Structure formats: C-alpha cells, structure tokens
Amino acid sequence: MSKVEDFLTQEEEQEIVGAILEAEKNTSGEIRVHIEAHTELDHYERTRELFHYLKMDNTKDENGVLIYIAVHDKKFAIHGDKGIDKVVPENFWNATKDTIQRYFKEGEFKQGIIEGVLKTGKELEDHFPWKHNDENELSNEISKG
C-alpha cells in the first residue's frame, strides 16, 4: 500500500460515514475517523494532537471520540474527550479496541472501522443519549493526514 488513499476505496469510506451517522443517531456523542500513513509520535499522543487539531475538543458536552489509524505503522488508537472520561470507567474503550483489532488482524479494515464506530456509538448511548435539540457538531467525513 503506497498511499493512505489506497487503504480504503471511496465506497468503503462512504460505508464508514454511514456507520458514523448510524452510531450518532442515539447519542449526542461525536465520532470521527482519521487515517494517515505514519507518525513519528507515540500513536496515542498523535491521536490526542489530532483530536485538538480537528477541533473535537470544542463540542458542547465534551463527548467527541476520535478513532485514529496509522496505516503503515499498523497501529490505531481511540481518544475520547474529557466529558467522557469523567463518567466512564478507566477501561471503557477496551471492548471497542478489541473489536477493531479482531477485524484488523484478519485484514478486514473497513469492517473493523465500521464495527468500532458502531460499538463506540452504543457505548456512548448510556452516558450521552441523543436529545431532541442535539446538533451534529462535527463532520462525519473521514479525515486524512
């Protein structure tokens, strides 16, 4: 795979965007996916850096979640905003990470991301249910670096 653009087809990206829309139907949480080739930073630190760069820390309820994938590094990380951290147990993201990892090990990258996104939405539902006046505060498109 020579480029990040080769990681997913346009159709696969649209399926992931559809999963984000589906996952956000029942939660006020905001979910994004970012894909890049490589980082010199620790992957979790890079995720935190991108979280701020993508303005995901500007949501009303501080409940944004970023799923970060470094294609050539074969690594991914999940970062939730401080509003989430305040109300969930320390190992909250482990089940979501395990789900993504299970698919990635089989080379099913699109499905791993979709399942991770849907699991994230489900996990957020209990703590951040969708309310009648909720707005979609962040783009659902996949960002790339």
ChimeraX attribute file (.defattr): number of C-alpha atoms within 10 A of each C-alpha:
attribute: neighborCount
match mode: 1-to-1
recipient: residues
	/A:1	9
	/A:2	9
	/A:3	10
	/A:4	16
	/A:5	14
	/A:6	10
	/A:7	18
	/A:8	14
	/A:9	11
	/A:10	11
	/A:11	9
	/A:12	15
	/A:13	18
	/A:14	15
	/A:15	16
	/A:16	27
	/A:17	21
	/A:18	16
	/A:19	21
	/A:20	26
	/A:21	19
	/A:22	14
	/A:23	26
	/A:24	24
	/A:25	18
	/A:26	17
	/A:27	22
	/A:28	28
	/A:29	32
	/A:30	28
	/A:31	29
	/A:32	22
	/A:33	22
	/A:34	19
	/A:35	19
	/A:36	18
	/A:37	18
	/A:38	16
	/A:39	15
	/A:40	7
	/A:41	10
	/A:42	10
	/A:43	19
	/A:44	15
	/A:45	13
	/A:46	15
	/A:47	23
	/A:48	21
	/A:49	12
	/A:50	17
	/A:51	24
	/A:52	12
	/A:53	10
	/A:54	16
	/A:55	11
	/A:56	23
	/A:57	19
	/A:58	15
	/A:59	17
	/A:60	13
	/A:61	15
	/A:62	19
	/A:63	23
	/A:64	26
	/A:65	23
	/A:66	23
	/A:67	23
	/A:68	26
	/A:69	23
	/A:70	20
	/A:71	20
	/A:72	15
	/A:73	13
	/A:74	11
	/A:75	15
	/A:76	19
	/A:77	19
	/A:78	21
	/A:79	19
	/A:80	24
	/A:81	22
	/A:82	13
	/A:83	18
	/A:84	20
	/A:85	14
	/A:86	10
	/A:87	11
	/A:88	13
	/A:89	9
	/A:90	9
	/A:91	7
	/A:92	15
	/A:93	18
	/A:94	11
	/A:95	14
	/A:96	20
	/A:97	18
	/A:98	13
	/A:99	18
	/A:100	25
	/A:101	19
	/A:102	13
	/A:103	18
	/A:104	18
	/A:105	11
	/A:106	9
	/A:107	11
	/A:108	13
	/A:109	20
	/A:110	19
	/A:111	17
	/A:112	23
	/A:113	26
	/A:114	23
	/A:115	19
	/A:116	27
	/A:117	30
	/A:118	21
	/A:119	19
	/A:120	28
	/A:121	27
	/A:122	19
	/A:123	19
	/A:124	25
	/A:125	18
	/A:126	11
	/A:127	16
	/A:128	19
	/A:129	17
	/A:130	17
	/A:131	11
	/A:132	7
	/A:133	6
	/A:134	13
	/A:135	11
	/A:136	14
	/A:137	15
	/A:138	16
	/A:139	15
	/A:140	19
	/A:141	17
	/A:142	15
	/A:143	13
	/A:144	13
	/A:145	12
